[in-house]
């Protein structure tokens, strides 16, 4: 983090923080362009780009046609030829349409061309459930992209990190995929003014504790924090780690915490099977921290089903605070 | 309810024992204290006695490894129905799958009960990685531990409890050591003149004299380890007379013409008793902060030292022994703790403390012996002794020399070694 330029801190929403990051990038680096469907006059599906088109014009804040594959292809090509495009998907679910460009091109071009070309593209993915957007607009597909060498995948959980990770992504020579949780867009929090970066690949300890480690991603960090407060009243001292970066993953922070607490709970919204928490669990199980485990590792993830439209069912298929409380209590008391 | 007879833990490293022979047969009636069986560990063989009277049933097999803490037989009181003992086992360690059919089936009534079966291998024991790591560090065998986790899983807490609570269990039940017989341990240093017989204090051992010995160069030295201390056998000492009897027995066996007897604290009381009962053999008596001259003693410190299971809990009590607490360095503490890292030794000493100093009171009184003392005698005491009040020395008759030091605590031989050395040399 660049301390010299981090002068003051204001309350901004997560969406505002992202917009501020893009504003700073657009104003200080002429290579930066924004691309995406309805990001111009409409201001973006979730009003993240807002009025940036008025400030920087349609040459730098470009509406792309309703073709994710085409738009992503243009962004990847632009990155290869020297621009720093930030490509917005309306919903992360639509990444499925652009997989060829993301997985086969962006992630592999540097490798296949012997390092002579890199793809400094940034892609933004509004992700997650909770908006009543149903099965095709509510998924958490970060583990899909996290599975691809050549990509970096981050999940900011706070306004400060949303801005810092976007600015870090722009400095990165390789494609960076940013999964932004739709429910968090309106969440407010302190955001330093000016330019700073949140390092990619570095987790944050949101709460220190000694009884168990809860590794959460994205919105689950907030649910874990809420659970930790309740747990504290019950005498259970949970450490909450915000993973922030799915690829690369901050091994040391997680292992150090598990060595301390001996108990690990992973909470993530993506489908539990083969998800981010599966990787965190395996990472711990394969490490020297294994010898410090005093209970089985527990994962809480999304249910094995599409996200339902029914609001009650929609809540039921992803981990909620009571689920975290229940699992944490069992873990901390040796009941699992 | 029948009483279980368990495979005892007789030394720190022991995870399993082996019954070499039973002294009783199924259905035999035994009295409390009767020998039940012989066990063998890696290091030694022991005889285990009955903790209660009763009829013995469900004897475990011999020549098989049995985890410590496992029931190897059951003692039934008169009139008690001999049933399935596994139903009465309270330990969480009893694996459910091994539960037996109710023994109404009369076909195999005398078969050893399930808990006596050899415990499964380490690999098959349900335990967390942390518990296994802690057990490895602590030299415990995971298979020997009772798990309190789900499905009997051994968790870190269970291992820590085993390590931490061993001495507490010993305090609660001072029977948890196996009494041994044999002579007290004697160590000698060859030298000139009438030998000095050195008797250490409670919870110490002969090595406590090492600093002072540097000031007694050339003298013949004989050091006695008190019962249940140092290398002496662990014995059940019923009271001060029994203690003196043991030491006097060892002293007599030395067959010395005469000796200068030096004792510290409890050893000082023993030395005084020796001088009282063997006046012709004792050339002089030197008592350092001796016990036995009044009821007061710091019971908390006695208990604390007795029960400390690690150097960290021993150190604060050691510091109460001296005025200059910097003397109690980490190294000193570690050395002092090393022999105490033995639950059986701590249990034996706790039992002895309970007999000699019940309720933190000196239950024996040597003031009369002090008054009638005829041998040349001196008492050395620090006026800042926090364990036994130095004022006890003031009861000494006029012919006993008093050497009282202002800024010294309960360990003059450590705190002012040279001074004590000079006093001793001047009288030899």
Interface residues (C-beta under 8 A of the other chain):
Chain A: X262 X290 X291 X292 X293 X294 X295 X334 X335 X336
Chain B: X128 X129 X130 X131 X132 X133 X148 X149 X150 X155 X156 X157
